[in-house]
Amino acid sequence: MEFYSLNKKAPKVSFKEAVINGIAPDKGLYFPENIEPLPNSFFEKIEELSNLEIAFNAIHQFVSDEIPNDVLLEILKNTLDFEFPVIEIENNIATLELFHGPTMAFKDVGARFMAQCLGYFSKDQKNEVTVLVATSGDTGGAVANGFLGVKGVKVVILYPSGKVSDIQERQLTTLGKNITALEVDGTFDDCQAMVKKAFLDETLLKEMKLTSANSINVARWLPQLFYFLFAYKQVKSVNKEIVFSVPSGNFGNICAGMVAQRLGMPVKHFIAATNVNDTVPEFMRTQSYKPKPSTTTISNAMDVGDPSNFVRIRHLFQDDFNRLKDHLSSYSFNDLETKKALLEIYESSGYCADPHGTVGYLGLKKYQENHPNTYGIFLETAHPVKFLDVVEETIGKKLPLPPQIQKVMNKEKKSLKIKTYSDLNYFLLNR
């Protein structure tokens, strides 16, 4: 299968080329030229399949031209070695926990899958690849962990100073080896703009091979569809219409869910729940897409004013707004509403959500006001301990630190501070 640029002014490329390029020469995101539905029998008998079998069948068509089956199975084994449980917390409401991986965030799957793919592609290459990534929170730690020690690959992570949690910062600044953290005086949007500019800097590209590990990269983005299939397997027997509510920042996760839907997953509707960075909710209300500077919130991984992957979602529906509206609702919530709901969830069910999952819960509750006969699953995208100050202050209790977090707490933070793209360019050319 080949991948084409959504700007349609660049050559089609293989999966390998799309992964290594990150973004197309015409600045467009890569998209698979075809999404072939899986046979009905796959979904009819999905509860009989292991997660490994589900993932292999789901991703095979996108990567099989470049990755042999035995290698793909090994990549998936190394990527999916933890659980993805669905926990019911209220009548007709459950959460899909995506924080049981090494950095306790949903991005572990995409980061590990991409690292394994890039390691396979670069094993016979003489030239080193530099992975350049912007993070608003969890991407940095997941990418750092996934790529740690991968031969032939160096990782440079840009993150906004003072706008990620203490634990998130430790996860991306304490590993060393082939991982470098750049602390940017600005917002996530500033970090993302620098990364995008680097990919278009011909002087820089003559000197080094760059790729991205943000969800703009197909190897980071596509494997996220596994979550939705794993959840469907667990709740298939509820005999109600299933809907997913996804806390959304750069919109890669929910877009991957819609690819799972295109593969034939019998789920009709998705809810994109955002914090006050409400570019997409406003678009769904007005049909006018107006990106704006991001605002800092307690759900910091969603502080995105111009979500990169929303163009992929629009493309899935041929930019037909009415078709899109049949499959997507979007709502935004502020920090006060988020804290109130986080406490209500804890007091009513004993379940401790993180701020991002709580926004997903709020979006689901909003949708179910007019669709009460649905079974809703909101995604819990990070462990609440990663947002320790906010969660403990809200519920009034101390949270125990899991082993994955304990091991980074006493490590020394190492980052380089930068302000402008010129600083980034100088670092990349002179490191």
Salt bridges, closest charged atoms under 4 A:
GLU33 OE1 - LYS12 NZ 3.39
GLU47 OE1 - LYS236 NZ 2.98
ASP81 OD1 - ARG112 NH1 2.70
GLU90 OE1 - LYS365 NZ 3.20
GLU97 OE1 - HIS100 NE2 2.78
ASP124 OD2 - LYS123 NZ 3.36
ASP138 OD1 - LYS386 NZ 2.70
ASP166 OD2 - ARG170 NE 3.05
GLU169 OE2 - LYS413 NZ 2.94
GLU183 OE1 - LYS413 NZ 3.35
ASP278 OD1 - LYS292 NZ 2.45
GLU282 OE1 - ARG285 NH2 2.67
ASP319 OD1 - ARG314 NE 2.95
ASP354 OD2 - HIS356 ND1 2.70
GLU392 OE1 - LYS398 NZ 3.70
GLU393 OE2 - LYS339 NZ 3.95
